[in-house]
Amino acid sequence: MIISYLTPLVLLLLLLAAAIRILPEYKRGVVFFLGRFQAVKGPGLVIIIPGIQKMEVVDLRIITLDVPEQDVISQDNVTVKVNAVLYFRVMDPQKAIINVENFVNATSQLAQTTLRSVLGKHELDEMLSERDKLNNDIQEILDVQTEDWGIKVANVEIKHVDLDESMIRAIARQAEAERERRAKVIHAEGEYQASQKLLDASEVLSKNPAAIQLRYLQTLNDMGNKNASTIVFPIPMDLIDSFKKFADKKD
């Protein structure tokens, strides 16, 4: 007789345990009534009628998803291996459950194809130097395509762009050649500026013969101060002019 009383009580307790759900603040429950969408419930206490109602729980926190390593052929025909990390969250639980079978797997597959598509339109130098721009381009494309799934893509970060050894050596040679080119350009610019200054100085000296004579004497003084075995005999410019005039008359 006691068992006959306990059996309904146990069944009632089991029914209540199956019917009562408690959802935390960061979760929502998508409730279906006889297979049809009824409402989005939560957080807090949610009562479900077993066998008639069914609830799918969705986490609203930001989900971190690693995009597996992808083989990408750049626009300049360089094969690289690229992986990334994706941050997204569910904004509309109803769409995330009804419009797509598994929104996490669907977002992962879409991120892989988008990563290959976007990076394949750029050259290797752009992948290495303009990573922020590429992150924004991928994020915008994913955000538009996942809007129907009730998902908001918050951020995309390219983690690694791996090259093979031959390509690394080629990039090193290219960087060395670029440094040599810049050094030659800087040296040529210095030579040009020095020649320009010498031209300006010659124009100034040519306007005043006394300045030329002073420069001549300064040069002799500089040569005399050095420990050199060369002996310099200064010859007046007037004497040279006299020799020139004498040679002209003789001719």
C-alpha positions in Angstrom: 0.0 0.0 0.0 2.9 2.3 0.7 4.4 1.6 -2.7 1.1 2.6 -4.3 1.3 6.0 -2.7 5.0 6.5 -3.4 4.8 5.7 -7.1 2.7 8.7 -8.1 4.8 10.9 -5.9 8.0 9.7 -7.6 6.5 10.2 -11.0 5.4 13.7 -10.0 8.8 14.6 -8.8 10.4 13.3 -12.0 7.9 15.3 -14.1 8.7 18.4 -12.1 12.4 17.9 -12.5 12.0 17.5 -16.3 9.7 20.5 -16.5 11.7 23.0 -14.4 14.7 24.6 -16.0 16.9 27.4 -14.6 18.8 29.5 -17.1 21.7 31.8 -16.0 22.0 35.4 -17.2 24.1 34.5 -20.2 21.8 31.8 -21.7 18.5 31.8 -23.4 16.1 29.0 -24.2 14.3 28.7 -27.6 11.0 26.9 -26.8 9.1 24.9 -29.4 5.5 23.8 -28.9 4.6 20.7 -30.8 7.5 21.4 -33.2 6.6 25.1 -33.8 8.5 28.0 -32.5 6.8 29.5 -29.4 9.1 31.9 -27.6 12.6 32.8 -26.4 12.7 32.4 -22.6 15.1 33.2 -19.9 17.1 34.0 -17.9 15.7 32.6 -14.6 13.1 29.9 -14.0 11.5 28.3 -17.1 8.8 25.7 -17.0 8.5 23.2 -19.9 5.8 20.7 -20.5 7.6 17.4 -21.2 6.6 15.7 -24.4 4.8 18.8 -25.7 7.4 21.5 -25.4 11.1 21.3 -26.3 13.8 23.9 -25.4 17.1 24.5 -27.1 19.6 26.4 -24.9 21.8 29.1 -26.5 24.9 30.7 -25.0 25.0 34.5 -25.5 28.6 35.0 -24.5 31.4 35.7 -27.0 32.7 32.5 -28.6 36.4 32.1 -29.5 36.8 30.0 -32.6 40.2 28.9 -34.0 40.2 28.9 -37.8 42.3 25.9 -38.9 45.5 26.4 -40.9 44.6 27.1 -44.6 46.8 26.9 -47.7 46.5 30.2 -49.5 47.9 31.1 -52.9 48.5 34.9 -53.0 48.0 37.1 -56.1 51.7 36.9 -56.9 51.6 33.0 -56.8 53.2 32.5 -53.4 51.8 29.6 -51.3 51.5 30.4 -47.6 49.9 28.7 -44.6 47.6 31.0 -42.7 45.5 30.5 -39.5 43.3 32.9 -37.6 41.1 33.3 -34.6 37.4 34.4 -34.8 35.3 36.1 -32.1 31.5 36.1 -32.4 28.4 36.0 -30.4 24.7 35.0 -30.8 22.5 38.1 -31.0 19.2 36.4 -32.0 18.8 32.9 -30.5 15.7 32.2 -32.6 17.6 32.7 -35.9 20.7 30.8 -34.6 18.6 27.7 -33.9 16.0 27.8 -36.7 18.0 29.2 -39.7 21.1 27.0 -39.4 21.7 23.5 -38.1 24.9 24.1 -36.2 25.8 27.8 -36.1 29.3 27.2 -34.6 30.3 24.7 -37.3 28.7 26.8 -40.0 30.6 29.9 -38.9 33.8 27.9 -38.8 33.4 26.7 -42.4 32.4 30.1 -43.6 35.5 31.7 -41.9 37.8 29.2 -43.6 36.5 29.9 -47.1 36.4 33.6 -46.6 40.0 33.6 -45.3 41.2 31.9 -48.4 39.1 34.1 -50.7 40.2 37.4 -49.2 43.9 36.6 -48.8 44.1 35.2 -52.3 43.3 38.6 -53.7 46.4 40.2 -52.2 50.1 39.9 -52.7 52.5 38.5 -50.1 53.8 41.9 -49.0 50.2 43.0 -48.3 49.6 40.0 -46.1 52.7 40.8 -44.0 52.4 44.5 -43.8 48.6 45.3 -44.0 47.3 42.7 -41.6 44.9 45.1 -39.8 43.2 46.0 -43.1 42.8 42.3 -44.0 41.3 41.5 -40.6 38.7 44.3 -41.1 37.9 43.0 -44.6 37.3 39.5 -43.4 35.3 40.6 -40.4 33.0 42.7 -42.6 32.3 39.9 -45.0 31.6 37.4 -42.3 29.4 39.8 -40.4 27.2 40.4 -43.5 26.9 36.6 -44.3 26.1 35.5 -40.7 23.5 38.2 -40.1 20.7 35.8 -41.2 22.0 33.3 -38.6 21.5 35.9 -35.8 25.3 36.0 -35.3 27.5 39.1 -34.8 31.2 38.7 -35.7 33.1 41.0 -33.3 36.6 40.5 -34.5 38.9 38.5 -36.7 42.7 38.2 -36.1 45.2 36.6 -38.5 47.7 34.8 -36.2 50.4 33.4 -38.4 51.5 33.6 -42.1 54.0 30.8 -42.5 56.4 30.6 -45.5 58.7 27.8 -46.7 62.5 28.1 -46.3 63.1 29.0 -50.0 60.6 31.9 -49.8 62.2 33.2 -46.5 65.6 33.2 -48.2 64.2 35.0 -51.2 62.6 37.7 -49.0 65.9 38.1 -47.1 67.7 38.7 -50.4 65.1 41.1 -51.5 65.4 43.1 -48.2 69.2 43.2 -48.6 68.9 44.5 -52.2 66.5 47.1 -51.0 68.9 48.3 -48.3 71.7 48.5 -50.8 69.5 50.5 -53.2 68.7 53.0 -50.4 72.3 53.3 -49.5 73.3 54.1 -53.1 70.5 56.6 -53.4 71.6 58.3 -50.2 75.2 58.4 -51.3 74.2 59.8 -54.7 72.1 62.5 -53.0 75.1 63.4 -50.8 77.4 63.7 -53.8 74.9 65.9 -55.6 74.5 68.2 -52.6 78.3 68.4 -52.2 78.8 69.3 -55.8 76.1 71.9 -55.6 77.8 73.5 -52.7 81.1 73.5 -54.5 79.5 75.1 -57.5 78.1 77.8 -55.2 81.4 78.4 -53.6 83.2 78.7 -56.9 80.7 81.3 -58.1 81.3 83.3 -54.9 85.1 83.1 -55.2 85.1 84.0 -58.9 83.5 87.3 -58.1 86.4 88.4 -55.9 90.0 87.6 -56.9 91.2 88.5 -53.4 89.0 85.7 -52.0 90.7 83.3 -54.3 94.2 84.4 -53.1 93.1 84.0 -49.5 91.8 80.6 -50.2 95.1 79.7 -51.9 97.1 80.9 -48.8 94.8 79.0 -46.5 95.4 75.8 -48.4 99.1 76.3 -48.2 98.8 76.8 -44.4 96.8 73.6 -44.1 99.4 71.6 -46.0 102.3 73.1 -44.0 100.7 72.0 -40.7 100.7 68.3 -41.6 103.6 66.0 -41.1 104.4 65.4 -44.8 107.6 65.1 -46.8 106.2 67.2 -49.6 107.7 70.7 -50.0 105.4 73.3 -51.5 106.9 76.4 -53.2 104.2 79.0 -53.6 104.3 80.8 -56.9 102.6 84.2 -57.2 99.7 84.3 -59.6 101.2 87.5 -61.2 104.3 85.6 -62.2 102.2 82.9 -63.9 100.3 85.6 -65.8 103.6 87.1 -67.0 104.8 83.7 -68.3 101.5 83.3 -70.1 101.8 86.8 -71.8 105.4 86.1 -72.8 104.4 82.8 -74.3 101.6 84.4 -76.3 103.9 87.1 -77.7 106.4 84.5 -78.7 103.8 82.6 -80.6 
